[in-house]
Amino acid sequence: MTFQEMAWEFVDVFENLDNEQINQMLAKNVPYETLEFAAKYASEFASDQGIREPVREQLPNLILIGYLLKVLEERLRPEQH
């Protein structure tokens, strides 16, 4: 499976999680400071770009999905010596 295929599978799984499951997954995999950063950055970016609801509401999730995909990629990448 390529990383791109894995990323699409991850997004499919993420879309099917309820709020409690998402919160549990984030608590286990994302530092609190990163969660705060994603929320603040998304809000500022949306304001600067004139992005409105409902897209504005989804921006933190998009940022966190990107972060989680990067973490997953790093965990699965063979160590390079």
Residue pairs with C-beta under 8 A, 6 or more apart in sequence:
1 9
3 73
6 72
6 76
7 69
10 65
10 68
10 69
10 72
11 65
14 22
14 65
17 25
26 35
26 64
29 68
29 71
30 64
30 67
30 68
34 64
34 67
35 64
38 60
38 63
38 64
38 67
39 60
41 63
42 56
42 59
42 60
42 62
42 63
43 56
43 59
45 51
45 59
46 52
46 55
46 56
46 59
51 59
